[in-house]
Every structure is written in structure tokens, then in C-alpha cells.
Amino acid sequence: MKAVITVIGKDMVGILAKVSTKCSDNNINVLEVTQSILQDMFAMIMLVDISKSDIPFTDFADSLSRMGDEMNLSIHAMHEDIFNAMHTI
């Protein structure tokens, strides 16, 4: 199973490191990362493998959201099934 993580906000040192560390701490493997910096805005999309995660996905998503709040970033995690359903006609 996979999930998509998005991060948007003002650029600062350590965003990628903190999000990937949160993944690692929960046995979630980062498969792909794309990021851009547009002037002083940071945007990142991560594809992660959650099949070996040691916590429920909703708990992981909530912890990312809280971390985003602490860093003044918008961080969202969406399960692959929901992502695919949203993009199916």
C-alpha cells in the first residue's frame, strides 16, 4: 500500500529531513520525492510505502499534520486508495 504526502509552506532548513525522519520512525519507506522552491515557498510531494508501517495510517497522517502546524507548514498524507478514487472518472 502506498500514500501521497504533500508539504507546502515557507522554505526553511530541514523540511525534507523532518518529514523523511517521521516516515523512518514509523517504518514507512520513501519511494519518490519531488520538490520545488518557488521564490521563498517550498512545495514537496512524496510517494511512500506504508505496507510495513507500525502505526495506523490515520495516526501517522495526524502526526504529520501536527508537525506541519508546529513548523507553519501545510502537511497532508492521503492513502493511495483515496487518491486513486478522487482521480477516477
N, C-alpha and C positions, 0 to 999 in steps of 0.2 A: 504494500500500500504506500501511496505517496501523498504528499501535501505540498502546497504552494505557500511560501511565506513572502509577504511584501513589507518593505520598510520605506517610509517616506518622511523626510524632515530636513532640518538644517544640518549641513555637513559638520562632522566633528571626528576627532580621532577615536578609533576603536569600535565603530558601529559593527562592521563585519565581524570583528573578533568577538564581541559580546554575544551577537546572535549565534554565531557558529559554536561558541562555548556552551551556550544554553542548549543547543542541539546535542552536542557531545555529552554533556552532563546527563542527558536523558536517553542516551543510546540511539540517537537519531542521526542518520548519515546524510551529509550534504552531497547531493548528486550533481547539481549545476548551480552556478551563480552568475547573474549578470547585474552590473551596477553602473550607474552614471552619476556624474556630478554636473548639475546644470546651474551655473553661477555658484551660489552657496547652498543649493538644495541637493540633497542626497536621495537617490532612488535605487532600490535593490529588489530583485526578485530571486528567490531561492527555490529550487525543487529539492525536496528532501524525502528520504525513505523512512517511513515511520513504522515499518513492519516489526522491528525489534525494540520499539520504544518500551521503556519500563514504567510509563505512566499513561493514563487515559489521554487521548488526543485533546479533549476539551480542557483538561488541566494544563497541558502544555501550551495550548493556544492562549489560555487566560494568563499564564505566566509571561508569555511574550508580550501580551497587551499591557500588563502591569509594568514590565521592563520599559516598554515604549513610553508609558506615561512618565516614568521616572527620568527618562532621557529627553523628554519633549519631542518624541517621535511617534509616528503612527505605524504600529507593527501589527499585522494581521496574519493569521495562519488559516488556510482553508483546505479541508480534506479534498483529495483528488475526486472523490465521487460527487461532491457538491460542485466543484469547479467544472467537471465534465457535464453535469446536468444543466448548469447555467448556460453552457455553450452548445447545447443540443437543440436543434430546431424540431 
